[in-house]
Amino acid sequence: MIGAAGATGPGPDPGGDVDESNVAVEPSRFTPDLLAGRVALVTGGATGIGKEICRVLGAHGSAVVMASRKQEQLEAAVAELSAEGIDASFGVCDVRDAEAVRAVVDGVVAERGALDIVVNNAAGNFPAPMSAISPNGFKAVVDIDLLGTYNVTKASFEARMRERGGSIVNISAPFEQRGVVYQAHVAAAKSGVDSLTRTCAVEWGPYGIRVNAIAPGSMLGTEGLKRFAEAVPGGVPQKPSNPLGRHGHGSDIAYLALFLCSPMARFVSGQVIAVDGAGSVDMLRLGAGPI
């Protein structure tokens, strides 16, 4: 839990099995009422990074509405966060279905009376070489990641943000201008998300809407990492290859989302920020260590 007693600051990654149990979570330094009175919609919010974003936004005063296709997971996540004192609820939809998305967004505005924050976190991924990705498989990932982000973003703009402004955070990937083995479909979709982020920031700035993206590196406890470990020969390396030598945790993404959605980021828009231990900028990958 965020802010748990005994949590320590970052240091060398302890290594060992790739799971969340051996990664310390930094307690929050933000005031608990930072987002008081705000309403956030988080797609893919029932599991993994999305749930951690819901937890952190909710722990700092925002009401959170999570959306995904699986009602059972949504119910479990809402119960978990509600037990922590967070004002959480959910809506069921497939982000690929524009009408279903609009129904959920309209429901949030009708029931909550506001929609101040949108986090587009829903994503699809199955690691595979380009030669093994079928047209339907490629389309499925692009439709979830890119079309889904468009559907939720546009519906939120039309339902509330055009008149009241707000903050949109898209969850991308640190693949820009790089070739990524086993991730041709994801890299293509996330490149579109990055471009959409910048364009919406430019077009919607006059409405008081800020649009940014976060590009997570390898994050412990996520479905994507588990699938990658199963699909790639040799699995995921126990020792992270990024210069910081650490595995990421969902809270690393969630705290940045918190900042971007807060008044402290009032002049930040149109940015794609990698949270990957400098992995995406380490061109030579020498693993030189301290030099």
N, C-alpha and C positions, 0 to 999 in steps of 0.2 A: 504493500500500500504506500502511496506517496506520503512522505513525511513520517514514516515509521521510525520509532525510536531506535537508535543504534545504527542508522544508515550512515555510511561513510562516503567521503568524497571519492572521485575517480583516482585510480592508481593503475598499476599494471594489471592487465587482465589475468585472473587466476588460472585460466586455461581449463583443462579437463573436459568433461562432457559438454556438448553444445546444448545448454538449456539455460533457463533464467535463474536457477537457484543460486548460482555462484557469482551473480553480478549485483553489486550494491546499487541501490536506487537513491539518488541524491534527494534529500528532503527539500521541499519547496521553500524558496526565499521570497516568493511573491505573496502579497497580501491576500487573505482568503476571500475578500470581497472585490477582487480586481474586476470580475465580470458580473458583478451583482446586477440583477434586473435584465440580463440578456438571455436570449434564447438561441440555442445552437442546434443545427441539424447535422448529423454525422452519418454518412453512408458507410456501409460495412462496419458499423459501430458495435457489433455484438461480440467480436472476437479480435484477438491480436492487437495490432497498432490502433485500430479504430476504437476498441474498448478502452485502451489506455488514454487515448485522446478524450473520450467521453469522461473518464474518471478525473483527469486533470482539469478539464474545463469545468466540470461539475463541482470539484473540490474548491474552485475559486469563484463560485457564485452563480455560474450560468445554469439555467435549466437546459437539459440535453435531451434531444429526441434522436434516437438511433434508428436507422433504416437498413433493412436487408431483405433477402428473399425468405429466410428461414425463421418462422415465428418461434419455434422452440428455443433457438439460440438467443433470439431477442428477449424472450420472457426470462430466460436464465440470467442474461446480462443485466436487465433492468432490476431483477430481484437482488443481484449482487451489489449493484451500485446504490440501490435504494437502502440497503442495509448499512451502507457507509454514510448515509445522510444526504445523498445526492438526489436532486429532483430529476428523475429520469423516466422517460416513456419511450414508446416505439411506434413505428409505422412499417407495414409490410409492403415491399414493392421490389420489382426487378428494375434496376436503373436503366436497362435497355428499352423499357416500355415507357414512352413519354407520357402517356395518359395516366398510367399508374403512379409515375413520379409526381405529376401535377396534383393528383388526388392527395398524396401524402403531404406535399408542400402546402397546399391549400388547407389541409387539415391542421397542420402546425400553426399556421397563421390564425385560423378560426378558433382553435382551442387555446392557444397561448397568447394570442394578441400581438405577436411580434415574430420576426425572424431576423436576427442580427448577425449570425455566424453560420456559414456553411462550410463543412469539411467534406470534400469529395475523396473518400478513402476506398470505396468499393473497387475491387480489382480482380482480374482473372489471370491465372498463370499456370502453365504446365511446361516445365523445361523440356526442350526438344530441339534437335538440330533443324535447320531450315528445311533440309531434304525430307524430314519426317513430319512436317506440319502440313496438315490438309487445308484446303481453302476454308472449310467450315471452322476448323480449329483457329486459324489465323483471324477469321472474321469474329469469332466469339470473343477473343481477347480484345480486339480493337473496339468491338461494340460495348463491352463492359467498361473498359478503361477510358476510352476517348468519347464515344457516343454517350455513355452514361454520365460522364463529367459534364458534357454539353447539356444533356437533358435536365440534370439537377440544377446546374448553374442558371440556365435560361428560365426555368420554372421559378426559381427563387427570385430572380430579377423581376419577372413580371408580377409575381404575387405580392412582393413587399419591398424589395431592395431598391427598385426604381424610385420609389417615393421616400424611403427612409435611410438609404445607404446601408453599409454593413461591411463585413469582411468575409472573403472567400479564400479558403486554403485548399489547394489541390495536392494530393499525394502523388508524386511522380517517381522517378528513378534516376540515379546519377549516370545515365547512359549517353548524355548529349555529346554528339560528335565522336562517338566511339562505336566500334563493332563489339557486339556482346554475344559470345558463344551460348547456344541454347536459348537465346532470348530474342530472336528476330522479331517475333510478334509483339512482345512487350516493349522492346526498344522503339519499334515503329509507333505504337500507340502512345507511349509516354512522351515521345518527341512531339506528337500532336498536342498532348496535354500542356507541355511547356509553351508551345506557340499560342495555344488558346489562352493560357494564363496571361501572357504578355499583351495579347490583343484585347482581352476583356479589361485589363488594367488601364489600357489607353482609352478605350471607348467609354468605359464606365466611371473613370475618375471624376468627371463632372457631376456624377450622381452621388458622390461621396462613398463610392464603393472601392475598396482596396482588394486586389487579387494577387495572391502569391502562391508559390508552390514549394513543397518540401520534397527533397529527393533522398529517401533513406538508403543507406548501405545495408549490409548484412545485419539483420535484426533477430535476436534470439526469440524463440517461442512463437514465431510466425509460421503460418501454413506455407508460405513461399519458401522459407529456408528448409523446412522439412521436405518439401517436394524436390527441392534442388539437391538435397543430400541423398535422396533416394535415386534420382535420375542420373547424376554425374558420377562417372567412375571414380572411386576413391572417396566419394562423399565430400562433405564440407570440412576443410582443414580445421583441426582443433585449435591451432594458433592462428589468429586473424592475420591477414597479410597487409592490412592497412598500416600506415606509419605510426599511428597511435598504439597499434598492437592490442586493440580491444574489440570485443563484440559489442554491438549496439543493443539497446533495450528500448521497448516501446515508449518509455518515459522520455527518452532523448528526443523523440519526435514530438511527443505531446507537449513538452515544455516550450519547444519552439513554436508550435501551433498556438499555445497560450499567449506567448509574446506577440505573435503576428495578429492575433485577434483582439489584442488589448489596445487601449488608448496610447500606450507607450510606443506603438509602431505606427502612429498616425501618418507618418511621411514615408512609409515603406510600402511600395506597391510595384507589381510587375517583375518580382524577383523569383528565381528558382534557386533555392538554397540546399546544397548537399549536406547531409548529416551522415558521414561515412568514414570518419577518422582520417580524412585526407586521401582516401583510397582513389577517388576519381581524378585527382590531380597528380598522382604519383606516376609519372610517365615511365621512368626507367625500372621501377619496382625492384630495386637492388636489395632492399631489406638491409640497408647499411647500418641501422641502429644509430646510437649517438656518435656523431663525428665532429 
